[in-house]
């Protein structure tokens, strides 16, 4: 089973259930207004290491002169990435 590590609360319950049907488990920390869920030690470690991946992506975007924005959807991310590659 595949796992997707995400930010707190950026994935809706509908999206998480849709991904689960496709065999992808969404792993994220919980916000104050969310129910707590049990995470394995490995998943907890991977969630805490996300900043390394985000830092590398940020450096690559700065080298490529791709505008750094917080994308709220996959479509926005892809559009920004393709635009930077074309430029």
N, C-alpha and C positions, 0 to 999 in steps of 0.2 A: 504494500500500500504506500502511495506517495504522500508526502507531507508538504504543506505550504506554510511557511513561517511569516506571519503578518503583524502589523502594528495593532495596538489595542483598539478594538471597536471599529476598525475600518471595514470589516467584513460583516455583512448582514447575516441574519439567520437563514434567510432564503438562499443567499449565495453559498453559504457554508453547506446547507443541505444539498444544493445542486451539485457542488463539487464532490460531496461525499458519495452521491449516486454515481459519479464518474470515477471514483476510487481515490480521491484526493482528500486528505484530512487537513483541515485548517487548524494551525497551532498558533495561538496568540495569548498574551497576558490579558488579564481581565481588568476592566475599569471598576471604579467604586460602585457604579450602578448595575454591574453585571454579576451573575452568579459565579461563584468560584468553581473551578474545575481542576481535577487532578492531572498533573503533568509528570511525565517520567523525568528522571535526572538528565537524560540526553536531550530531551526537548527543551527543558529549562536552560541548559547550557547553550543550545543553538539559538534560542531567543535572545540570550544575553550577548551573543557574538554577532548579532545582526549589524551592529555599528561598523564593524570591520568591512563588511561587504558594501554598506552604504558609503563609507569613506572612499573605497576604491572606485566605486561607480561615480562619485562626485569628482574625483581627480580625473577620471577619463572624460567626463563631461566638460570639465574646465579645459583640458588639453584640446578637445575637439571643438571648443567654443559653442557647446550646446547649452542653451539657457537652462539654468537650474531652477526648477519649480517643483512644488509638491503636487504630484498627480493623484487625483482622486479616482481615476478610472484607467483601465488598461488602454482604452482607445486614446486618451490624452497622452499617455506615456509614449505609445507607438507613434503618434503623430509628431510629437516633439523630437523623438529620436530620428525618425525618417527625415524630418526637416533639417536637423543638424547634420545628418550624413549628406544630404543633397547640397547644403551650403558648403 
